[in-house]
């Protein structure tokens, strides 16, 4: 009687074919995974800003005083005169004296750390404005838009795909529009 030997395991060729197929599948999935990460990061940043703006409006109504949201000057407590909000911390404060500028008598409510110091993500308040001001009734001084997008020089459509416009209406409501569409 002959005994047959049963081999268990993989041959080298089977292993190489499996690795090749796995590498092909991973190379197809990698760009989608990168897009998913960028999209999730953008959504998180947008939600952070929407929350901060809603908080400022709520505090203005609760305290019955003007509340200002602005990027903090790097060397002082005052607001930075820039429309680029990804370069410095963003601060929310009660404007006790009504000058729309933070000074020692104003109450600091919240500070948002710099979200992206590497400048791959840009956060821009509409041209000509460097702060959001809510009156005691929760109304914004002017309708504004805060545009958040991710920069990719290799893909010109990237900004359209990964851009969000936060529209702040005169009554102080925040609405998010995907892409680069205007708030009107």
C-alpha positions as CSV (number, residue, x, y, z in Angstrom):
1,X,0.0,0.0,0.0
2,X,1.3,3.4,-1.0
3,X,0.8,6.5,1.0
4,X,0.4,9.7,-0.8
5,X,1.8,12.8,0.7
6,X,-0.7,15.7,0.8
7,X,1.0,19.0,0.6
8,X,-0.6,22.0,2.4
9,X,0.3,25.6,1.7
10,X,1.0,27.9,-1.2
11,X,3.5,27.6,-3.9
12,X,5.8,30.6,-4.6
13,X,3.9,31.3,-7.9
14,X,0.5,31.4,-6.1
15,X,1.9,33.8,-3.5
16,X,3.3,36.1,-6.2
17,X,0.1,36.2,-8.1
18,X,-1.9,37.0,-4.9
19,X,0.5,39.8,-4.0
20,X,0.3,41.2,-7.6
21,X,-3.5,41.3,-7.5
22,X,-3.5,42.9,-4.0
23,X,-1.0,45.6,-5.3
24,X,-3.3,46.4,-8.3
25,X,-6.4,46.6,-6.1
26,X,-4.6,48.9,-3.6
27,X,-3.3,51.2,-6.3
28,X,-6.9,51.6,-7.5
29,X,-8.2,52.2,-4.0
30,X,-5.5,54.7,-2.9
31,X,-6.8,57.8,-4.7
32,X,-10.3,57.2,-3.5
33,X,-9.0,56.8,0.1
34,X,-7.0,60.1,-0.3
35,X,-10.2,61.8,-1.5
36,X,-12.1,60.4,1.4
37,X,-9.5,61.8,3.9
38,X,-9.6,65.2,2.2
39,X,-13.4,65.3,2.2
40,X,-13.6,64.2,5.9
41,X,-11.1,66.8,6.9
42,X,-12.9,69.5,5.0
43,X,-16.2,68.5,6.6
44,X,-14.7,68.6,10.0
45,X,-13.3,72.1,9.5
46,X,-16.5,73.4,8.1
47,X,-18.5,72.0,11.0
48,X,-16.0,73.6,13.4
49,X,-16.5,77.0,11.8
50,X,-20.3,76.6,11.7
51,X,-20.3,75.7,15.4
52,X,-18.1,78.6,16.2
53,X,-20.3,81.1,14.3
54,X,-23.5,79.7,15.9
55,X,-21.9,79.9,19.3
56,X,-21.0,83.6,18.8
57,X,-24.5,84.4,17.6
58,X,-26.0,82.5,20.6
59,X,-23.7,84.4,23.0
60,X,-24.7,87.8,21.5
61,X,-28.3,87.0,22.1
62,X,-27.8,85.5,25.6
63,X,-25.6,88.4,26.8
64,X,-27.5,91.1,24.9
65,X,-24.2,92.5,23.7
66,X,-22.2,92.6,20.4
67,X,-20.0,89.6,19.9
68,X,-17.1,89.6,17.4
69,X,-15.5,86.6,15.6
70,X,-12.1,87.4,14.0
71,X,-8.6,86.0,13.5
72,X,-6.3,87.0,16.3
73,X,-3.3,89.1,15.6
74,X,-0.1,87.0,16.1
75,X,1.5,89.5,18.4
76,X,-1.4,91.0,20.3
77,X,-5.0,90.3,21.5
78,X,-6.5,92.5,18.8
79,X,-8.0,91.3,15.5
80,X,-5.7,90.7,12.6
81,X,-6.6,92.8,9.5
82,X,-6.6,89.8,7.1
83,X,-9.3,87.9,5.3
84,X,-7.3,84.7,5.5
85,X,-8.5,82.9,8.6
86,X,-6.2,79.8,8.4
87,X,-3.0,81.7,9.4
88,X,-3.9,82.7,13.0
89,X,-6.1,81.6,15.9
90,X,-9.7,82.7,15.6
91,X,-11.2,84.4,18.7
92,X,-14.7,85.1,19.8
93,X,-15.2,87.9,22.3
94,X,-17.9,90.2,23.8
95,X,-17.3,93.7,22.5
96,X,-18.1,95.6,25.7
97,X,-17.1,99.0,24.4
98,X,-18.6,98.6,20.9
99,X,-15.4,99.4,18.9
100,X,-15.4,96.0,17.1
101,X,-11.8,95.4,18.3
102,X,-10.6,93.3,21.2
103,X,-9.0,95.1,24.1
104,X,-8.4,94.5,27.8
105,X,-12.0,95.3,28.9
106,X,-13.6,92.8,26.4
107,X,-14.5,89.2,27.5
108,X,-12.8,86.5,25.5
109,X,-15.3,83.6,25.1
110,X,-13.5,81.1,22.9
111,X,-10.3,80.7,20.9
112,X,-10.1,78.3,18.0
113,X,-6.5,77.1,17.3
114,X,-5.0,77.3,13.8
115,X,-6.7,74.6,11.7
116,X,-4.1,74.3,9.0
117,X,-0.8,76.2,9.4
118,X,0.6,74.4,6.3
119,X,-1.7,76.4,4.0
120,X,-2.9,73.4,2.1
121,X,-6.3,74.4,3.2
122,X,-7.4,78.0,2.8
123,X,-10.1,79.7,4.8
124,X,-11.1,83.1,3.4
125,X,-13.7,85.6,4.6
126,X,-15.2,87.6,1.7
127,X,-13.1,90.4,0.4
128,X,-13.0,93.6,2.3
129,X,-14.1,92.1,5.7
130,X,-11.9,90.7,8.4
131,X,-14.4,89.9,11.2
132,X,-18.0,88.7,11.8
133,X,-20.0,90.9,14.2
134,X,-23.3,89.8,15.7
135,X,-25.5,92.4,17.4
136,X,-27.4,91.9,20.7
137,X,-30.3,90.5,18.7
138,X,-28.2,87.9,16.9
139,X,-28.2,89.8,13.6
140,X,-25.0,89.9,11.6
141,X,-23.8,93.5,10.7
142,X,-23.6,92.5,7.1
143,X,-24.2,89.3,5.1
144,X,-20.9,87.5,4.8
145,X,-19.4,84.4,3.3
146,X,-16.6,82.3,4.6
147,X,-15.0,80.2,1.9
148,X,-13.1,77.0,2.8
149,X,-11.3,75.0,0.2
150,X,-8.3,72.7,-0.2
151,X,-5.5,73.6,-2.6
152,X,-4.0,71.2,-5.1
153,X,-1.9,72.7,-7.9
154,X,-1.9,69.5,-9.9
155,X,-5.7,69.5,-10.2
156,X,-7.5,72.7,-11.2
157,X,-11.0,71.2,-10.5
158,X,-9.9,70.3,-6.9
159,X,-11.1,73.6,-5.5
160,X,-14.6,73.1,-7.0
161,X,-14.8,69.6,-5.7
162,X,-13.4,70.3,-2.2
163,X,-14.7,73.8,-1.5
164,X,-17.4,74.9,0.8
165,X,-19.0,78.4,1.1
166,X,-20.4,79.2,4.5
167,X,-23.1,81.9,4.0
168,X,-23.9,84.0,7.0
169,X,-27.2,85.9,6.3
170,X,-28.1,89.3,7.8
171,X,-30.4,87.5,10.4
172,X,-27.2,85.5,11.4
173,X,-28.1,82.1,10.0
174,X,-25.3,79.9,8.6
175,X,-25.8,77.8,5.5
176,X,-23.2,75.7,3.7
177,X,-23.0,75.5,-0.1
178,X,-20.7,73.0,-1.7
179,X,-18.3,74.1,-4.4
180,X,-17.5,77.7,-5.2
181,X,-21.1,78.8,-5.7
182,X,-22.0,82.3,-4.4
183,X,-24.3,82.9,-1.4
184,X,-27.0,84.7,-3.3
